[in-house]
Amino acid sequence: MKRLLALFLGLGLLAAVIPHADARYQDKDKTDKKDSDKKDGDKKDAKPKDEPKLTDAQKKDLEAITGTFSVVLFEREGKKASPEELKSMKVVQQGAEWKFYQGEDITLGRDTLNPDKSPKEIDSYYINGPARDKIAKGIYKIEGDTITYVHADPGKERPKEFATKPDSGLTLIVLKKQPAAPKDGDKKDGDKKDK
C-alpha cells in the first residue's frame, strides 16, 4: 500500500523548466555508454551539452519552485491523505530535478514547465520507481510560497482544473515552501547580537 501511495504521490509532483526533457532522457542510454567509453583526458576536452534556452517566465517559475516544501494537501482521485501521511511527505526541488520523500521511500524526477499556457503546464519525467521512464502531464500555479499541482497518470490527458474526482486518474498536491535554514555564519552573528 505504501508503494502504491508513493507511486500516486510521485505522479502528482513537481516541475522545473527544461523544454524537451523527455527527448533528452530517451537518448540517455546512448549518452551514458559514450561517456563511459571516454578516457579521463577526453572528458576534459569534451564540450558541454547544449541546454535549451530558458525564457524569462521559465526562469522566474524555476526560481519560485526551488527549495524544500512540506506537503499540506495530497488528494488522489478525490481521497485526501491523512495528517499522519502528510507529515511523512516532503519535496526537495533543485533546478529541474526533484525528490519526493515519503518516509524512507524517495522518488526522483525531472520536469519541464510551460508557464506561457493557461493554466501553466508541467510534464514530470520519472527517473525511478514504478513510473520510471514515464511522463505525467499536469498543471500548476504559484501563489507566494505555495505551489499547487494537478497531475494525470502517465499516458492520460493533461488535467484542465485544480481538482480531482473518483476514478479520474488525477492527483492534487499543495506544497508550502519551508523557510531556509540559517547558515552557520548567520547563526554566530545572531548569537553575538543576542548577548
Backbone as a printed PyTorch tensor [residue, N CA C, xyz], in Angstrom:
tensor([[[  0.8270,  -1.1950,   0.0000],
         [  0.0000,   0.0000,   0.0000],
         [  0.8720,   1.2610,   0.0000]],

        [[  1.9950,   1.2010,   0.7960],
         [  2.8780,   2.3670,   0.8350],
         [  3.4880,   2.6300,  -0.5300]],

        [[  3.8750,   1.5590,  -1.2190],
         [  4.4900,   1.7470,  -2.5360],
         [  3.4730,   2.3040,  -3.5290]],

        [[  2.2450,   1.8400,  -3.4370],
         [  1.1940,   2.3600,  -4.2980],
         [  0.9660,   3.8400,  -4.0060]],

        [[  0.9280,   4.2010,  -2.7200],
         [  0.7670,   5.6020,  -2.3540],
         [  1.9550,   6.4190,  -2.8490]],

        [[  3.1870,   5.8460,  -2.7290],
         [  4.3750,   6.5520,  -3.2130],
         [  4.2780,   6.7870,  -4.7170]],

        [[  3.7630,   5.7890,  -5.4550],
         [  3.5830,   5.9740,  -6.8920],
         [  2.6020,   7.1020,  -7.1580]],

        [[  1.4670,   7.0650,  -6.4690],
         [  0.4740,   8.1120,  -6.6700],
         [  1.0300,   9.4680,  -6.2640]],

        [[  1.7980,   9.5000,  -5.1870],
         [  2.3930,  10.7560,  -4.7540],
         [  3.3780,  11.2510,  -5.7940]],

        [[  4.2130,  10.3580,  -6.2600],
         [  5.2050,  10.7230,  -7.2450],
         [  4.5760,  11.2110,  -8.5340]],

        [[  3.4550,  10.6130,  -8.9120],
         [  2.8110,  11.0030, -10.1590],
         [  2.2700,  12.4130, -10.1040]],

        [[  2.0200,  12.9190,  -8.9150],
         [  1.4260,  14.2380,  -8.8140],
         [  2.4300,  15.3060,  -8.5290]],

        [[  3.6800,  15.1270,  -8.8450],
         [  4.7010,  16.0360,  -8.3700],
         [  5.2500,  17.0320,  -9.3560]],

        [[  6.1170,  17.7220,  -8.9000],
         [  6.7690,  18.9420,  -9.2780],
         [  7.2970,  19.1400, -10.6710]],

        [[  7.7120,  20.3610, -10.8660],
         [  8.1960,  20.7090, -12.1670],
         [  9.3070,  21.6990, -12.0910]],

        [[ 10.0700,  21.6800, -13.1370],
         [ 11.0790,  22.6930, -13.3410],
         [ 11.1090,  22.9410, -14.8280]],

        [[ 12.0250,  23.7040, -15.2960],
         [ 11.8700,  24.1950, -16.6420],
         [ 13.0010,  23.8000, -17.5510]],

        [[ 12.8450,  22.7160, -18.2190],
         [ 13.7650,  22.3780, -19.2830],
         [ 12.9320,  21.8030, -20.4210]],

        [[ 12.7090,  22.5790, -21.4520],
         [ 11.9010,  22.0820, -22.5580],
         [ 12.5200,  20.8310, -23.1700]],

        [[ 11.6660,  19.9530, -23.6400],
         [ 12.0650,  18.7440, -24.3380],
         [ 12.8470,  17.7710, -23.4490]],

        [[ 12.5710,  17.7320, -22.1440],
         [ 13.2690,  16.8280, -21.2310],
         [ 13.0370,  15.3840, -21.6170]],

        [[ 11.8620,  15.0430, -22.1000],
         [ 11.5840,  13.6520, -22.4280],
         [ 12.4880,  13.1570, -23.5530]],

        [[ 12.7650,  13.9880, -24.5420],
         [ 13.6370,  13.5820, -25.6350],
         [ 15.0600,  13.3630, -25.1360]],

        [[ 15.5070,  14.1610, -24.2090],
         [ 16.8520,  14.0100, -23.6520],
         [ 16.9780,  12.6970, -22.9240]],

        [[ 15.9410,  12.2900, -22.2330],
         [ 16.0110,  11.0490, -21.4700],
         [ 15.9150,   9.8210, -22.3560]],

        [[ 15.2840,   9.9290, -23.5000],
         [ 15.2020,   8.7850, -24.3920],
         [ 16.5760,   8.4320, -24.9380]],

        [[ 17.4400,   9.4150, -25.0780],
         [ 18.7920,   9.1850, -25.5720],
         [ 19.7930,   8.9820, -24.4410]],

        [[ 19.3430,   8.8790, -23.2120],
         [ 20.2190,   8.7960, -22.0500],
         [ 21.1340,   7.5780, -22.1100]],

        [[ 20.6030,   6.4130, -22.4740],
         [ 21.4150,   5.2090, -22.5170],
         [ 22.5570,   5.3430, -23.5100]],

        [[ 22.2810,   5.9120, -24.6850],
         [ 23.3220,   6.1070, -25.6830],
         [ 24.3970,   7.0580, -25.1610]],

        [[ 23.9760,   8.1460, -24.5250],
         [ 24.9090,   9.1340, -23.9850],
         [ 25.7460,   8.5380, -22.8630]],

        [[ 25.1090,   7.7720, -21.9710],
         [ 25.8390,   7.1460, -20.8660],
         [ 26.9130,   6.2130, -21.3830]],

        [[ 26.6120,   5.4250, -22.4350],
         [ 27.5890,   4.4950, -22.9830],
         [ 28.7530,   5.2610, -23.5920]],

        [[ 28.4660,   6.3200, -24.3470],
         [ 29.5270,   7.1220, -24.9420],
         [ 30.4040,   7.7400, -23.8600]],

        [[ 29.7810,   8.2800, -22.8080],
         [ 30.5510,   8.9030, -21.7340],
         [ 31.4260,   7.8930, -21.0140]],

        [[ 30.9290,   6.6800, -20.8060],
         [ 31.7120,   5.6860, -20.0800],
         [ 32.8840,   5.1900, -20.9070]],

        [[ 32.7850,   5.2830, -22.2440],
         [ 33.8700,   4.8470, -23.1110],
         [ 34.9970,   5.8800, -23.2050]],

        [[ 34.7270,   7.1090, -22.8340],
         [ 35.7410,   8.1610, -22.9130],
         [ 36.7870,   7.9840, -21.8170]],

        [[ 38.0080,   8.3870, -22.1260],
         [ 39.0620,   8.3870, -21.1090],
         [ 38.9890,   9.6870, -20.3350]],

        [[ 39.6290,   9.7270, -19.1490],
         [ 39.5950,  10.9390, -18.3290],
         [ 40.1190,  12.1420, -19.0850]],

        [[ 41.1550,  11.9820, -19.8710],
         [ 41.7090,  13.1020, -20.6320],
         [ 40.7200,  13.6190, -21.6600]],

        [[ 39.9570,  12.7070, -22.2700],
         [ 38.9670,  13.1070, -23.2600],
         [ 37.8550,  13.9320, -22.6270]],

        [[ 37.5080,  13.6310, -21.3880],
         [ 36.4150,  14.3380, -20.7220],
         [ 36.7520,  15.8060, -20.5180]],

        [[ 38.0320,  16.1060, -20.3020],
         [ 38.4420,  17.4960, -20.1120],
         [ 38.2360,  18.3050, -21.3940]],

        [[ 38.4110,  17.6290, -22.5530],
         [ 38.2860,  18.3090, -23.8310],
         [ 36.8590,  18.3450, -24.3460]],

        [[ 35.9710,  17.5770, -23.7240],
         [ 34.5870,  17.4970, -24.2070],
         [ 33.8720,  18.8350, -24.0140]],

        [[ 33.0640,  19.1740, -25.0110],
         [ 32.2830,  20.4010, -24.9180],
         [ 31.0230,  20.1340, -24.1170]],

        [[ 30.5560,  21.1140, -23.3350],
         [ 29.3170,  20.9030, -22.5920],
         [ 28.1400,  20.7510, -23.5430]],

        [[ 27.1930,  19.9220, -23.1330],
         [ 25.9960,  19.6850, -23.9430],
         [ 25.1660,  20.9720, -24.0080]],

        [[ 24.6940,  21.2860, -25.2080],
         [ 23.8740,  22.4910, -25.3710],
         [ 22.5500,  22.3120, -24.6320]],

        [[ 22.2600,  23.1980, -23.7110],
         [ 20.9940,  23.1940, -22.9800],
         [ 20.0400,  24.1440, -23.6870]],

        [[ 18.7630,  23.7820, -23.7390],
         [ 17.8000,  24.6970, -24.3450],
         [ 17.7750,  26.0240, -23.5750]],

        [[ 17.5670,  27.0930, -24.2960],
         [ 17.4770,  28.4150, -23.6670],
         [ 16.1600,  28.5110, -22.9130]],

        [[ 16.2260,  29.0430, -21.7120],
         [ 15.0250,  29.2270, -20.9000],
         [ 14.4770,  30.6310, -21.1110]],

        [[ 13.1660,  30.7310, -21.1350],
         [ 12.5410,  32.0440, -21.2330],
         [ 12.6070,  32.7150, -19.8600]],

        [[ 12.3490,  34.0080, -19.8190],
         [ 12.3150,  34.7150, -18.5410],
         [ 11.2320,  34.1400, -17.6270]],

        [[ 10.0950,  33.7870, -18.2070],
         [  8.9910,  33.2140, -17.4160],
         [  9.3920,  31.8690, -16.8270]],

        [[ 10.1040,  31.0590, -17.5990],
         [ 10.5680,  29.7700, -17.0870],
         [ 11.5730,  29.9670, -15.9530]],

        [[ 12.4970,  30.9030, -16.1330],
         [ 13.4860,  31.1770, -15.0890],
         [ 12.8080,  31.6400, -13.8020]],

        [[ 11.8160,  32.5130, -13.9340],
         [ 11.0990,  33.0320, -12.7700],
         [ 10.3790,  31.9010, -12.0320]],

        [[  9.6770,  31.0450, -12.7660],
         [  8.9590,  29.9460, -12.1200],
         [  9.9220,  28.9140, -11.5420]],

        [[ 11.0120,  28.6510, -12.2350],
         [ 12.0140,  27.7200, -11.7190],
         [ 12.5580,  28.1890, -10.3770]],

        [[ 12.8240,  29.4870, -10.2860],
         [ 13.3050,  30.0530,  -9.0210],
         [ 12.2510,  29.9040,  -7.9240]],

        [[ 10.9960,  30.1150,  -8.2740],
         [  9.9120,  30.0350,  -7.2920],
         [  9.6950,  28.6150,  -6.7740]],

        [[  9.9540,  27.5990,  -7.6040],
         [  9.7010,  26.2290,  -7.1620],
         [ 10.9330,  25.5340,  -6.6040]],

        [[ 12.0580,  26.2340,  -6.5470],
         [ 13.2640,  25.6490,  -5.9710],
         [ 13.2350,  25.8240,  -4.4550]],

        [[ 13.4960,  24.7350,  -3.7390],
         [ 13.5310,  24.7770,  -2.2780],
         [ 13.0320,  23.4810,  -1.6790]],

        [[ 12.8060,  23.5170,  -0.3740],
         [ 12.2640,  22.3830,   0.3580],
         [ 10.8200,  22.7050,   0.7270]],

        [[  9.9130,  21.7790,   0.4590],
         [  8.4880,  22.0100,   0.6390],
         [  7.8590,  20.9250,   1.5000]],

        [[  6.9610,  21.3560,   2.3790],
         [  6.1210,  20.3890,   3.0850],
         [  4.8540,  20.2070,   2.2580]],

        [[  4.2710,  19.0160,   2.3500],
         [  3.0390,  18.7170,   1.6210],
         [  1.8770,  19.0270,   2.5540]],

        [[  1.0690,  20.0270,   2.2050],
         [ -0.0460,  20.4220,   3.0750],
         [ -1.3720,  19.8040,   2.6210]],

        [[ -1.4210,  19.3410,   1.3590],
         [ -2.6060,  18.6450,   0.8650],
         [ -2.1620,  17.6580,  -0.1940]],

        [[ -2.6360,  16.4350,  -0.0630],
         [ -2.4020,  15.4120,  -1.0770],
         [ -3.7230,  14.7070,  -1.2960]],

        [[ -4.2340,  14.7970,  -2.5270],
         [ -5.5340,  14.2180,  -2.8360],
         [ -5.4160,  13.3960,  -4.1120]],

        [[ -5.7440,  12.1160,  -4.0100],
         [ -5.6770,  11.2040,  -5.1490],
         [ -7.0850,  10.7180,  -5.4630]],

        [[ -7.5600,  11.0570,  -6.6640],
         [ -8.8900,  10.6560,  -7.1160],
         [ -9.9750,  10.9580,  -6.0800]],

        [[ -9.9210,  12.1650,  -5.5140],
         [-10.9370,  12.6210,  -4.5750],
         [-10.7090,  12.2040,  -3.1310]],

        [[ -9.6960,  11.4080,  -2.8300],
         [ -9.4200,  10.9550,  -1.4570],
         [ -8.2050,  11.6910,  -0.9100]],

        [[ -8.3920,  12.3690,   0.2220],
         [ -7.3150,  13.1360,   0.8450],
         [ -6.4680,  12.2470,   1.7550]],

        [[ -5.1470,  12.5140,   1.7610],
         [ -4.2350,  11.8190,   2.6600],
         [ -4.4730,  12.3080,   4.0870]],

        [[ -4.2180,  11.4610,   5.0650],
         [ -4.4020,  11.8140,   6.4700],
         [ -3.2820,  12.7470,   6.9360]],

        [[ -3.4890,  13.4750,   8.0460],
         [ -2.4240,  14.3220,   8.5860],
         [ -1.1500,  13.5320,   8.8950]],

        [[ -1.2850,  12.2860,   9.3450],
         [ -0.1040,  11.4560,   9.6250],
         [  0.6720,  11.1640,   8.3500]],

        [[ -0.0540,  10.8780,   7.2650],
         [  0.6010,  10.6180,   5.9860],
         [  1.3000,  11.8790,   5.4790]],

        [[  0.6570,  13.0300,   5.6340],
         [  1.2490,  14.2890,   5.1730],
         [  2.5570,  14.5880,   5.8980]],

        [[  2.6350,  14.2550,   7.1790],
         [  3.8550,  14.5140,   7.9540],
         [  5.0470,  13.7270,   7.4220]],

        [[  4.7950,  12.5800,   6.7800],
         [  5.8940,  11.7570,   6.2640],
         [  6.3410,  12.1910,   4.8670]],

        [[  5.7070,  13.2090,   4.2960],
         [  5.9840,  13.6400,   2.9210],
         [  6.7130,  14.9820,   2.8990]],

        [[  7.6160,  15.1000,   1.9290],
         [  8.2200,  16.4020,   1.6220],
         [  8.7880,  16.3350,   0.2170]],

        [[  9.0130,  17.5110,  -0.3590],
         [  9.5680,  17.6330,  -1.6970],
         [ 10.7670,  18.5580,  -1.6290]],

        [[ 11.8630,  18.1400,  -2.2760],
         [ 13.0460,  18.9880,  -2.4090],
         [ 13.2660,  19.2020,  -3.8960]],

        [[ 13.1820,  20.4550,  -4.3100],
         [ 13.3270,  20.8370,  -5.7220],
         [ 14.6480,  21.5630,  -5.8800]],

        [[ 15.4890,  21.0890,  -6.8040],
         [ 16.7600,  21.7500,  -7.0940],
         [ 16.8700,  21.8820,  -8.5990]],

        [[ 16.5900,  23.0690,  -9.1050],
         [ 16.5890,  23.2430, -10.5490],
         [ 15.4690,  22.4200, -11.1610]],

        [[ 15.7910,  21.7090, -12.2200],
         [ 14.7840,  20.8920, -12.8990],
         [ 14.5470,  19.5630, -12.1850]],

        [[ 15.4000,  19.2220, -11.2460],
         [ 15.2940,  17.9270, -10.5770],
         [ 14.5960,  18.0390,  -9.2360]],

        [[ 13.8190,  16.9930,  -8.9070],
         [ 13.1040,  16.9780,  -7.6350],
         [ 13.2050,  15.6060,  -6.9930]],

        [[ 13.0150,  15.6240,  -5.6940],
         [ 12.9470,  14.3970,  -4.9090],
         [ 11.6860,  14.4830,  -4.0640]],

        [[ 10.8910,  13.4180,  -4.1190],
         [  9.6920,  13.3290,  -3.3040],
         [  9.9460,  12.2810,  -2.2340]],

        [[  9.8600,  12.7080,  -0.9750],
         [ 10.1000,  11.8190,   0.1570],
         [  8.7730,  11.4270,   0.7820]],

        [[  8.6220,  10.1190,   1.0180],
         [  7.5200,   9.6320,   1.8320],
         [  8.1210,   8.5830,   2.7490]],

        [[  8.3320,   9.0030,   3.9970],
         [  9.0290,   8.1170,   4.9210],
         [ 10.4260,   7.8690,   4.3800]],

        [[ 10.7790,   6.5910,   4.2220],
         [ 12.1090,   6.2340,   3.7140],
         [ 12.1340,   6.0950,   2.1910]],

        [[ 10.9820,   6.1130,   1.5360],
         [ 10.9110,   5.9970,   0.0770],
         [ 11.1850,   7.3520,  -0.5700]],

        [[ 12.0100,   7.3360,  -1.6230],
         [ 12.3440,   8.5600,  -2.3560],
         [ 12.0800,   8.3240,  -3.8370]],

        [[ 11.2640,   9.1820,  -4.4220],
         [ 11.0050,   9.1540,  -5.8600],
         [ 11.7380,  10.3340,  -6.4860]],

        [[ 12.4580,  10.0710,  -7.5780],
         [ 13.2390,  11.0990,  -8.2610],
         [ 12.6040,  11.4410,  -9.5980]],

        [[ 12.7240,  12.7050,  -9.9860],
         [ 12.1880,  13.1100, -11.2780],
         [ 12.8270,  14.3720, -11.8040]],

        [[ 12.4850,  14.6780, -13.0230],
         [ 12.9660,  15.8830, -13.7020],
         [ 11.7940,  16.4050, -14.5090]],

        [[ 11.5770,  17.7120, -14.4490],
         [ 10.3650,  18.2720, -15.0180],
         [ 10.6060,  19.3670, -16.0380]],

        [[  9.5810,  19.5930, -16.8150],
         [  9.5530,  20.6510, -17.8200],
         [  8.3370,  21.5310, -17.5400]],

        [[  8.5590,  22.8280, -17.4800],
         [  7.4700,  23.7860, -17.2530],
         [  7.1440,  24.5210, -18.5470]],

        [[  5.8780,  24.8340, -18.7010],
         [  5.4430,  25.7230, -19.7820],
         [  4.5630,  26.7970, -19.1450]],

        [[  5.2010,  27.8610, -18.5930],
         [  4.4470,  28.8940, -17.8860],
         [  3.6470,  29.8160, -18.7880]],

        [[  3.8120,  29.7040, -20.1010],
         [  3.0810,  30.5800, -21.0170],
         [  1.6710,  30.0900, -21.3220]],

        [[  1.3380,  28.8840, -20.8860],
         [ -0.0080,  28.3410, -21.0910],
         [ -0.9140,  28.7850, -19.9560]],

        [[ -2.2130,  28.6440, -20.1400],
         [ -3.1680,  28.9760, -19.0860],
         [ -4.1900,  27.8560, -18.9730]],

        [[ -4.1840,  27.1050, -17.8690],
         [ -3.2470,  27.2020, -16.7540],
         [ -1.8470,  26.7410, -17.1670]],

        [[ -0.8640,  27.1030, -16.3380],
         [  0.5180,  26.7320, -16.6130],
         [  0.6350,  25.2110, -16.6670]],

        [[  1.4940,  24.7230, -17.5770],
         [  1.6250,  23.2820, -17.7740],
         [  2.9520,  22.7500, -17.2780]],

        [[  2.9390,  21.4660, -16.8660],
         [  4.1210,  20.7810, -16.3700],
         [  4.1240,  19.3550, -16.8820]],

        [[  5.2850,  18.8630, -17.2830],
         [  5.4750,  17.4620, -17.6380],
         [  6.5440,  16.9000, -16.7090]],

        [[  6.1940,  15.8560, -15.9560],
         [  7.1040,  15.2420, -14.9850],
         [  7.6180,  13.9150, -15.5210]],

        [[  8.9350,  13.8280, -15.6830],
         [  9.5980,  12.6010, -16.1240],
         [ 10.1260,  11.8920, -14.8840]],

        [[  9.7840,  10.6180, -14.7250],
         [ 10.1840,   9.8540, -13.5350],
         [ 11.4620,   9.0850, -13.7940]],

        [[ 12.4460,   9.2960, -12.9240],
         [ 13.7550,   8.6800, -13.0550],
         [ 13.7860,   7.3040, -12.3910]],

        [[ 12.9780,   7.0880, -11.3600],
         [ 12.9500,   5.7980, -10.6750],
         [ 11.5270,   5.4640, -10.2500]],

        [[ 11.3900,   4.3540,  -9.5660],
         [ 10.0890,   3.9580,  -9.0360],
         [  9.2120,   3.2910, -10.0710]],

        [[  7.9620,   2.9970,  -9.7020],
         [  7.0400,   2.2780, -10.5850],
         [  6.7310,   3.0220, -11.8890]],

        [[  6.8580,   4.3220, -11.9100],
         [  6.5700,   5.1020, -13.1270],
         [  7.8480,   5.4420, -13.8920]],

        [[  8.9310,   4.7320, -13.6010],
         [ 10.2300,   5.0150, -14.2270],
         [ 10.1000,   5.1280, -15.7480]],

        [[ 10.7710,   6.1490, -16.2870],
         [ 10.8120,   6.4230, -17.7220],
         [  9.4600,   6.8120, -18.3160]],

        [[  8.5260,   7.2180, -17.4780],
         [  7.2260,   7.6710, -17.9580],
         [  7.0520,   9.1480, -17.6510]],

        [[  6.1330,   9.7850, -18.3670],
         [  5.8610,  11.2110, -18.1820],
         [  4.4160,  11.3900, -17.7490]],

        [[  4.2360,  12.1590, -16.6830],
         [  2.8960,  12.5240, -16.2140],
         [  2.6630,  13.9850, -16.5880]],

        [[  1.5640,  14.2580, -17.2690],
         [  1.2260,  15.6200, -17.6750],
         [  0.3900,  16.2750, -16.5890]],

        [[  0.6630,  17.5690, -16.3510],
         [ -0.0790,  18.2570, -15.3120],
         [ -0.1770,  19.7440, -15.5390]],

        [[ -0.7480,  20.4110, -14.5340],
         [ -0.8530,  21.8680, -14.4980],
         [ -0.3610,  22.3220, -13.1300]],

        [[  0.0040,  23.6050, -13.0320],
         [  0.4900,  24.1350, -11.7580],
         [  0.1690,  25.6120, -11.6360]],

        [[  0.2030,  26.0830, -10.3660],
         [  0.0920,  27.5180, -10.1200],
         [  0.9580,  27.8400,  -8.9070]],

        [[  1.5050,  29.0540,  -8.9210],
         [  2.3710,  29.5350,  -7.8500],
         [  1.6960,  30.7370,  -7.2200]],

        [[  1.4810,  30.6560,  -5.8920],
         [  0.8770,  31.7560,  -5.1380],
         [  1.7600,  32.0080,  -3.9190]],

        [[  2.7030,  32.9490,  -4.0680],
         [  3.6410,  33.2290,  -2.9800],
         [  4.5290,  32.0240,  -2.7310]],

        [[  4.5060,  31.5030,  -1.4870],
         [  5.3240,  30.3390,  -1.1530],
         [  4.5240,  29.0360,  -1.2160]],

        [[  3.3710,  29.0760,  -1.8810],
         [  2.5220,  27.8970,  -2.0380],
         [  2.4440,  27.5180,  -3.5160]],

        [[  2.6400,  26.2320,  -3.7840],
         [  2.5800,  25.7310,  -5.1550],
         [  1.5360,  24.6330,  -5.2080]],

        [[  0.6700,  24.6940,  -6.1980],
         [ -0.3810,  23.7040,  -6.3740],
         [ -0.1670,  23.0050,  -7.7120]],

        [[ -0.2180,  21.6680,  -7.6750],
         [ -0.0480,  20.8390,  -8.8670],
         [ -1.2280,  19.8890,  -8.9990]],

        [[ -1.6140,  19.6130, -10.2210],
         [ -2.5160,  18.5020, -10.5200],
         [ -1.8800,  17.7450, -11.6770]],

        [[ -1.6620,  16.4360, -11.4620],
         [ -1.0750,  15.5740, -12.4910],
         [ -2.0300,  14.4480, -12.8450]],

        [[ -1.9810,  14.0470, -14.1080],
         [ -2.6960,  12.8560, -14.5670],
         [ -1.7400,  11.6730, -14.5090]],

        [[ -2.2750,  10.4810, -14.4350],
         [ -1.4430,   9.2850, -14.5330],
         [ -0.7080,   9.3190, -15.8690]],

        [[  0.4900,   8.6890, -15.9550],
         [  1.2050,   8.6510, -17.2360],
         [  0.3170,   8.0740, -18.3370]],

        [[  0.3930,   8.6980, -19.4940],
         [ -0.3890,   8.2450, -20.6350],
         [ -1.7890,   8.8380, -20.7100]],

        [[ -2.2000,   9.5640, -19.6820],
         [ -3.5420,  10.1730, -19.6760],
         [ -3.4310,  11.6380, -20.0980]],

        [[ -4.5820,  12.2180, -20.4410],
         [ -4.6170,  13.6250, -20.8620],
         [ -4.3190,  14.5730, -19.7120]],

        [[ -3.7810,  15.7270, -20.0560],
         [ -3.4720,  16.7720, -19.0800],
         [ -4.7610,  17.2650, -18.4230]],

        [[ -4.7720,  17.4340, -17.0830],
         [ -5.9670,  17.9640, -16.4170],
         [ -6.2440,  19.4000, -16.8530]],

        [[ -7.4930,  19.8140, -16.6780],
         [ -7.9120,  21.1690, -17.0770],
         [ -8.1810,  22.0600, -15.8730]],

        [[ -8.3810,  21.4460, -14.6820],
         [ -8.7110,  22.2250, -13.4870],
         [ -7.9660,  21.6760, -12.2710]],

        [[ -7.9470,  22.4810, -11.2150],
         [ -7.2410,  22.1230,  -9.9870],
         [ -8.1780,  21.3790,  -9.0470]],

        [[ -8.5510,  20.1640,  -9.4460],
         [ -9.4500,  19.3290,  -8.6490],
         [ -9.2840,  17.8790,  -9.0830]],

        [[ -9.6940,  16.9550,  -8.2090],
         [ -9.7140,  15.5420,  -8.5580],
         [-11.1050,  14.9850,  -8.2880]],

        [[-11.4060,  13.8680,  -8.9200],
         [-12.6860,  13.1810,  -8.7380],
         [-12.4070,  11.6850,  -8.6800]],

        [[-13.3150,  10.9100,  -8.0890],
         [-13.1270,   9.4580,  -8.0800],
         [-12.9270,   8.9210,  -9.5030]],

        [[-11.9970,   7.9820,  -9.6230],
         [-11.7010,   7.3140, -10.9030],
         [-11.2110,   8.2620, -12.0020]],

        [[-10.6650,   9.4250, -11.6270],
         [-10.1900,  10.3950, -12.6230],
         [ -8.7440,  10.1550, -13.0390]],

        [[ -7.9780,   9.4110, -12.2270],
         [ -6.5580,   9.2410, -12.5140],
         [ -5.7550,  10.4970, -12.2220]],

        [[ -6.3210,  11.4170, -11.4260],
         [ -5.6670,  12.6920, -11.1220],
         [ -5.1950,  12.7430,  -9.6770]],

        [[ -4.0870,  13.4620,  -9.4800],
         [ -3.5330,  13.7020,  -8.1510],
         [ -3.3360,  15.1960,  -7.9730]],

        [[ -3.8170,  15.7250,  -6.8590],
         [ -3.6650,  17.1400,  -6.4860],
         [ -2.7010,  17.2200,  -5.3130]],

        [[ -1.7050,  18.0810,  -5.4280],
         [ -0.7430,  18.2830,  -4.3440],
         [ -0.5850,  19.7840,  -4.1210]],

        [[ -0.6450,  20.1920,  -2.8540],
         [ -0.3760,  21.5740,  -2.4790],
         [  0.8660,  21.5620,  -1.5900]],

        [[  1.8650,  22.3630,  -1.9820],
         [  3.1440,  22.4210,  -1.2710],
         [  3.3470,  23.7920,  -0.6650]],

        [[  3.9720,  23.8280,   0.4910],
         [  4.3020,  25.0880,   1.1800],
         [  5.8150,  25.1160,   1.3780]],

        [[  6.4530,  26.1810,   0.8840],
         [  7.9110,  26.2880,   0.9940],
         [  8.3060,  26.4600,   2.4460]],

        [[  9.2960,  25.6770,   2.8730],
         [  9.8190,  25.7850,   4.2350],
         [ 10.8740,  26.8760,   4.2600]],

        [[ 10.9670,  27.6030,   5.3880],
         [ 11.9960,  28.6370,   5.4680],
         [ 13.3840,  28.0110,   5.3680]],

        [[ 14.2840,  28.7320,   4.7400],
         [ 15.6600,  28.2480,   4.6140],
         [ 16.3080,  28.1990,   5.9860]],

        [[ 17.0990,  27.1620,   6.2250],
         [ 17.8180,  27.0400,   7.4930],
         [ 18.8930,  28.1200,   7.5560]],

        [[ 19.1080,  28.7030,   8.7390],
         [ 20.1460,  29.7370,   8.8390],
         [ 21.5190,  29.1310,   8.5890]],

        [[ 22.3530,  29.9010,   7.9390],
         [ 23.7250,  29.4580,   7.6870],
         [ 24.5090,  29.5580,   8.9880]],

        [[ 25.6020,  28.7930,   9.0910],
         [ 26.4130,  28.8100,  10.3100],
         [ 26.8980,  30.2150,  10.6300]],

        [[ 27.2960,  30.9720,   9.6110],
         [ 27.7640,  32.3430,   9.8290],
         [ 26.6510,  33.2250,  10.3770]],

        [[ 25.4210,  33.0360,   9.8770],
         [ 24.2850,  33.8230,  10.3460],
         [ 23.9630,  33.4950,  11.7980]],

        [[ 24.0960,  32.2460,  12.1470],
         [ 23.7720,  31.8140,  13.4960],
         [ 24.7280,  32.4560,  14.4990]],

        [[ 26.0330,  32.4570,  14.1450],
         [ 27.0340,  33.0290,  15.0440],
         [ 26.8160,  34.5250,  15.2100]],

        [[ 26.5160,  35.2090,  14.0940],
         [ 26.2680,  36.6460,  14.1800],
         [ 25.0620,  36.9320,  15.0570]],

        [[ 24.0140,  36.1160,  14.9110],
         [ 22.8000,  36.2890,  15.7150],
         [ 23.0840,  36.0520,  17.1790]],

        [[ 23.9440,  35.0660,  17.4780],
         [ 24.2810,  34.7710,  18.8750],
         [ 25.0270,  35.9490,  19.4920]],

        [[ 25.9010,  36.5980,  18.7180],
         [ 26.6530,  37.7360,  19.2440],
         [ 25.7180,  38.9070,  19.5550]],

        [[ 24.7100,  39.1200,  18.6820],
         [ 23.7950,  40.2290,  18.8870],
         [ 22.9090,  40.0050,  20.1050]],

        [[ 22.5470,  38.7370,  20.3600],
         [ 21.6770,  38.4280,  21.4890],
         [ 22.3920,  38.5810,  22.8250]],

        [[ 23.7050,  38.4850,  22.8450],
         [ 24.4400,  38.5180,  24.1220],
         [ 24.6350,  39.9070,  24.6470]]])
